[in-house]
């Protein structure tokens, strides 16, 4: 399996040059958040960010979180937040009992020259974004203080490890349970573009009876390892097919074309959506912000009754996934507030007028 992964990465390296710029945000960032020493491992996965953050006093005293976020390459702004507490060791000596704080960090990515790269900004409380907590001051480094599953992705990002399937599969393993420092990456198999991350359960004891008619008094246990296939992340097509659909509004259609504009309907928190029209995927990885994502539909291509479905790719930092859709139809403006979850998708019906 290791040889397969190495071969795949070597082959992907031929196409790695266009990724050089996109991967800059991917890496190990060290410094301080709200005056606390921190190491943040950021991995860019499409329009989203994932990884881990370590708030620490020493390698033996830390608090480890999974992180989520997004990167806007239009203005080089970066937003991420501590999502789940994964592990902690002697952390009360550093943080104080019952004083753990998870942060939401907003920073500007800048590269003043040479190999130096910085993330500078501010941190707020994840629970109350109006509560300022302190500055964000991070610099990109090559070697991490803490070793974990993401080191493999960071080291091989430009030669194949930028694959979203691989990143999602490793994320399933990394965030499943606390992982001690000094862990190593497991092999990722990827037949037919459907990766399966292999982990192992504790060994199961199987007793083998003796080849004699006498009763077995002290049978010898044999350790049998049982491989377990980790859950594979759903594609947007699978999410569309398996989630229930709720009709939110019907809009009459006339004229030559429809212009659709999608915004985040609340606080911009990293919501990402996919759009289906009449069971066909139209667009995906649409990150909702205060600026409109715009798409146009020709009325002549529509049926008498049409269903536009908004599928939530993620729920952002503040569930559920909410969006404001503005439809411009023949000079008229229609607004619809759409809400999607991991169980349901929002539907707008467009009825073509005769």
C-alpha positions as CSV (number, residue, x, y, z in Angstrom):
1,X,0.0,0.0,0.0
2,X,2.8,2.4,0.8
3,X,4.3,1.7,-2.7
4,X,0.9,2.5,-4.2
5,X,0.6,5.8,-2.4
6,X,4.1,6.8,-3.3
7,X,3.5,5.9,-7.0
8,X,0.3,8.0,-7.0
9,X,2.0,11.0,-5.4
10,X,4.9,10.7,-7.9
11,X,2.4,10.6,-10.8
12,X,0.5,13.6,-9.4
13,X,3.7,15.6,-9.0
14,X,3.7,16.1,-12.8
15,X,0.6,18.3,-12.4
16,X,1.7,20.0,-9.2
17,X,3.0,23.3,-10.5
18,X,-0.4,25.1,-10.7
19,X,-0.9,24.2,-7.1
20,X,2.2,26.1,-5.8
21,X,0.3,29.3,-5.1
22,X,-2.9,27.6,-3.9
23,X,-1.0,25.6,-1.3
24,X,0.7,28.5,0.4
25,X,-1.8,28.7,3.1
26,X,-1.4,25.0,3.7
27,X,1.3,24.4,6.3
28,X,2.5,24.7,9.9
29,X,1.9,28.1,11.5
30,X,3.5,28.9,14.9
31,X,3.2,32.0,17.1
32,X,0.5,33.2,19.5
33,X,-3.3,33.6,19.5
34,X,-4.6,35.8,22.3
35,X,-1.1,35.7,23.9
36,X,-1.1,31.9,24.1
37,X,1.6,29.9,22.3
38,X,0.0,28.0,19.5
39,X,0.8,25.7,16.6
40,X,-1.8,25.6,13.8
41,X,-1.7,23.1,11.0
42,X,-3.9,24.4,8.1
43,X,-4.8,22.3,5.1
44,X,-6.7,23.9,2.2
45,X,-9.4,21.6,0.9
46,X,-11.3,23.2,-2.0
47,X,-12.7,26.5,-0.6
48,X,-12.5,25.3,3.0
49,X,-9.8,24.8,5.6
50,X,-9.3,22.0,8.0
51,X,-6.5,20.9,10.4
52,X,-5.5,21.1,14.0
53,X,-4.5,23.7,16.6
54,X,-2.3,23.1,19.6
55,X,-2.3,25.6,22.5
56,X,0.7,24.7,24.6
57,X,3.2,25.5,27.2
58,X,5.5,22.6,26.2
59,X,5.2,19.4,24.1
60,X,4.0,17.7,27.2
61,X,1.3,20.3,28.2
62,X,-1.2,21.2,25.5
63,X,-4.8,21.4,24.4
64,X,-5.5,20.0,20.9
65,X,-8.5,21.1,18.7
66,X,-9.7,20.2,15.3
67,X,-10.2,23.4,13.2
68,X,-12.5,24.5,10.4
69,X,-12.4,27.6,8.3
70,X,-12.1,29.1,4.9
71,X,-9.7,31.1,2.8
72,X,-10.7,33.9,0.4
73,X,-8.0,34.3,-2.3
74,X,-9.6,37.5,-3.5
75,X,-8.2,39.5,-0.6
76,X,-6.0,36.8,1.1
77,X,-8.2,36.8,4.2
78,X,-8.3,33.7,6.4
79,X,-10.9,32.7,9.0
80,X,-10.8,29.6,11.1
81,X,-12.2,28.4,14.5
82,X,-11.5,25.7,17.0
83,X,-14.2,23.2,16.3
84,X,-13.8,20.2,18.7
85,X,-11.5,19.5,21.6
86,X,-9.6,16.3,20.6
87,X,-7.0,15.8,23.3
88,X,-5.4,17.5,26.3
89,X,-2.4,16.8,28.5
90,X,-1.6,18.5,31.7
91,X,-3.5,21.4,30.3
92,X,-5.0,22.7,33.6
93,X,-1.5,23.8,34.7
94,X,-1.4,26.0,31.6
95,X,-5.0,27.1,31.1
96,X,-6.3,26.8,34.7
97,X,-9.1,24.6,35.7
98,X,-12.4,25.2,33.8
99,X,-10.9,28.1,31.9
100,X,-10.6,26.6,28.4
101,X,-11.4,29.0,25.6
102,X,-11.9,28.0,22.0
103,X,-11.2,30.8,19.5
104,X,-12.4,32.1,16.2
105,X,-9.4,33.7,14.4
106,X,-9.5,36.2,11.5
107,X,-6.2,37.1,9.8
108,X,-4.6,38.5,6.7
109,X,-2.2,36.3,4.8
110,X,0.9,38.1,3.7
111,X,4.2,37.2,2.2
112,X,6.6,40.2,2.4
113,X,9.3,38.5,0.5
114,X,11.7,35.6,0.5
115,X,10.3,32.6,2.4
116,X,8.7,34.5,5.2
117,X,4.9,34.2,5.5
118,X,2.6,35.6,8.2
119,X,-0.9,35.5,9.5
120,X,-1.8,38.6,11.4
121,X,-5.2,39.5,12.8
122,X,-7.4,39.1,15.8
123,X,-9.1,36.4,17.8
124,X,-12.6,36.4,19.4
125,X,-14.4,33.9,21.5
126,X,-16.0,31.2,19.4
127,X,-19.2,31.5,21.5
128,X,-19.3,35.3,21.4
129,X,-17.7,36.9,18.3
130,X,-18.3,40.4,19.8
131,X,-15.9,39.5,22.6
132,X,-12.3,40.4,21.6
133,X,-9.8,38.0,23.0
134,X,-6.4,39.2,21.7
135,X,-4.2,39.4,18.6
136,X,-3.3,36.7,16.1
137,X,0.4,36.6,15.2
138,X,1.6,33.5,13.3
139,X,4.5,32.7,11.1
140,X,4.9,29.7,8.7
141,X,7.5,27.2,9.6
142,X,8.7,23.9,8.1
143,X,9.1,21.7,11.1
144,X,6.2,21.2,13.6
145,X,6.4,21.0,17.4
146,X,3.7,18.3,17.3
147,X,3.5,15.3,15.0
148,X,0.1,14.1,13.8
149,X,-1.8,12.8,10.7
150,X,-1.7,16.1,8.9
151,X,2.1,16.1,8.5
152,X,1.8,13.6,5.7
153,X,-0.6,15.9,3.8
154,X,1.4,19.0,4.4
155,X,4.7,17.4,3.3
156,X,3.1,15.9,0.1
157,X,0.5,18.6,-0.7
158,X,1.9,19.5,-4.1
159,X,2.5,16.0,-5.2
160,X,-0.9,14.5,-4.7
161,X,-1.9,14.9,-1.1
162,X,-4.1,17.9,-2.0
163,X,-6.7,15.4,-3.2
164,X,-10.0,16.2,-1.3
165,X,-10.8,12.5,-1.0
166,X,-7.5,11.9,0.8
167,X,-7.9,14.9,3.0
168,X,-11.5,14.0,4.0
169,X,-10.4,10.4,4.7
170,X,-7.5,11.5,7.0
171,X,-9.9,13.9,8.7
172,X,-12.2,11.1,9.5
173,X,-9.4,9.3,11.3
174,X,-7.7,12.3,12.9
175,X,-10.9,13.7,14.4
176,X,-12.5,10.4,15.5
177,X,-10.7,10.1,18.8
178,X,-7.8,11.6,20.8
179,X,-4.5,10.8,19.2
180,X,-1.2,11.0,21.1
181,X,1.7,13.0,19.9
182,X,4.1,11.0,17.7
183,X,1.4,9.2,15.7
184,X,1.9,8.1,12.1
185,X,-0.2,8.2,9.0
186,X,-2.1,5.0,8.0
187,X,-2.3,3.9,4.4
188,X,-5.1,5.2,2.3
189,X,-6.5,2.9,-0.4
190,X,-8.3,4.6,-3.3
191,X,-9.9,2.1,-5.7
192,X,-12.2,3.5,-8.3
193,X,-12.0,7.1,-6.9
194,X,-13.6,5.9,-3.7
195,X,-11.0,5.9,-0.9
196,X,-11.2,3.7,2.1
197,X,-9.2,4.6,5.1
198,X,-8.0,1.5,7.0
199,X,-7.8,1.6,10.8
200,X,-7.6,-1.3,13.2
201,X,-9.8,-2.4,16.1
202,X,-8.3,-3.9,19.3
203,X,-7.2,-7.5,18.6
204,X,-10.0,-10.0,19.1
205,X,-9.2,-13.2,21.0
206,X,-10.1,-16.5,19.3
207,X,-9.6,-19.7,21.2
208,X,-8.4,-22.8,19.2
209,X,-9.3,-26.1,20.8
210,X,-6.7,-28.8,21.2
211,X,-6.7,-31.8,18.8
212,X,-7.5,-34.2,21.5
213,X,-10.6,-35.7,23.1
214,X,-9.6,-34.4,26.5
215,X,-11.3,-31.1,27.5
216,X,-9.3,-28.0,27.0
217,X,-8.3,-26.6,30.4
218,X,-6.1,-23.6,29.3
219,X,-6.7,-22.8,25.7
220,X,-4.2,-20.5,24.1
221,X,-5.6,-17.2,22.8
222,X,-4.6,-16.3,19.2
223,X,-4.6,-12.6,18.3
224,X,-6.6,-11.9,15.1
225,X,-6.5,-8.3,13.8
226,X,-9.7,-7.1,12.2
227,X,-9.4,-4.3,9.7
228,X,-12.2,-1.8,9.7
229,X,-13.2,0.4,6.8
230,X,-13.7,4.0,7.9
231,X,-16.8,5.9,6.6
232,X,-16.2,7.5,3.2
233,X,-17.4,11.1,2.9
234,X,-20.6,11.5,0.8
235,X,-20.4,13.2,-2.5
236,X,-22.8,16.1,-3.2
237,X,-24.7,13.8,-5.6
238,X,-25.2,11.3,-2.7
239,X,-26.2,14.1,-0.3
240,X,-28.8,15.3,-2.8
241,X,-30.2,11.8,-3.3
242,X,-30.4,10.7,0.4
243,X,-31.6,13.9,2.1
244,X,-35.3,14.9,2.3
245,X,-36.4,17.9,0.3
246,X,-38.5,20.8,1.6
247,X,-40.3,23.2,-0.8
248,X,-39.7,26.7,0.5
249,X,-41.3,28.8,-2.2
250,X,-42.8,28.8,-5.8
251,X,-41.7,31.5,-8.2
252,X,-43.5,32.2,-11.6
253,X,-41.1,32.4,-14.5
254,X,-41.4,34.5,-17.7
255,X,-39.1,36.5,-20.0
256,X,-35.8,35.4,-21.5
257,X,-33.7,34.6,-18.5
258,X,-33.5,34.3,-14.7
259,X,-30.7,35.7,-12.6
260,X,-30.1,34.0,-9.3
261,X,-28.0,35.5,-6.5
262,X,-26.9,33.6,-3.4
263,X,-25.8,35.2,-0.1
264,X,-25.1,34.1,3.4
265,X,-28.4,35.0,5.2
266,X,-26.8,35.5,8.6
267,X,-23.2,35.8,10.0
268,X,-20.6,34.8,7.4
269,X,-19.4,31.6,9.0
270,X,-18.1,29.4,6.2
271,X,-21.4,28.0,4.8
272,X,-20.8,26.1,1.5
273,X,-23.5,24.8,-0.8
274,X,-24.2,22.9,-4.0
275,X,-27.0,23.7,-6.5
276,X,-29.1,21.2,-8.4
277,X,-31.7,22.0,-11.1
278,X,-34.1,19.2,-12.1
279,X,-31.9,16.5,-10.6
280,X,-28.7,17.8,-12.3
281,X,-25.7,19.3,-10.5
282,X,-25.3,22.9,-11.7
283,X,-22.6,24.2,-9.3
284,X,-20.8,23.1,-6.1
285,X,-18.4,24.4,-3.5
286,X,-20.2,27.8,-3.5
287,X,-19.0,29.6,-0.3
288,X,-21.7,32.0,0.9
289,X,-20.6,35.5,1.9
290,X,-22.0,39.0,1.9
291,X,-21.1,39.2,-1.8
292,X,-23.5,37.5,-4.2
293,X,-22.7,34.3,-6.1
294,X,-24.5,34.8,-9.4
295,X,-25.8,32.3,-12.0
296,X,-28.2,32.7,-14.9
297,X,-30.7,30.4,-16.4
298,X,-32.3,30.6,-19.9
299,X,-36.1,30.4,-19.6
300,X,-36.3,28.5,-22.9
301,X,-34.3,25.7,-21.3
302,X,-36.7,25.2,-18.4
303,X,-39.6,22.8,-18.1
304,X,-43.1,23.7,-17.2
305,X,-42.2,23.0,-13.5
306,X,-38.7,23.1,-12.2
307,X,-37.0,22.3,-8.9
308,X,-33.9,24.1,-7.8
309,X,-32.4,22.3,-4.7
310,X,-29.8,23.8,-2.3
311,X,-27.7,21.1,-0.7
312,X,-25.5,22.0,2.3
313,X,-21.9,20.9,1.8
314,X,-21.2,21.9,5.4
315,X,-23.0,23.8,8.2
316,X,-20.3,26.4,8.9
317,X,-19.5,27.3,12.5
318,X,-23.1,28.2,13.3
319,X,-25.6,25.5,12.1
320,X,-27.8,25.3,10.1
321,X,-26.6,26.3,6.6
322,X,-28.7,29.4,5.7
323,X,-28.7,31.4,2.5
324,X,-30.6,34.3,0.9
325,X,-31.6,33.7,-2.7
326,X,-32.6,36.7,-4.8
327,X,-34.2,35.8,-8.1
328,X,-34.6,38.5,-10.8
329,X,-37.4,37.4,-13.2
330,X,-38.5,39.6,-16.1
331,X,-37.8,42.8,-14.1
332,X,-39.3,41.5,-10.9
333,X,-37.4,40.7,-7.7
334,X,-38.2,37.6,-5.5
335,X,-36.5,36.7,-2.3
336,X,-36.3,33.3,-0.6
337,X,-34.6,32.4,2.7
338,X,-33.3,28.8,2.4
339,X,-32.2,26.5,5.2
340,X,-30.4,23.2,4.7
341,X,-29.1,20.6,7.2
342,X,-27.4,17.2,7.0
343,X,-30.9,15.7,6.9
344,X,-32.8,18.0,4.5
345,X,-32.3,20.3,1.5
346,X,-34.2,23.4,0.5
347,X,-36.2,23.5,-2.7
348,X,-37.5,26.4,-4.8
349,X,-40.0,25.7,-7.6
350,X,-39.9,27.7,-10.8
351,X,-43.2,27.6,-12.7
352,X,-42.9,28.6,-16.3
353,X,-45.8,30.8,-17.4
354,X,-47.6,30.1,-20.7
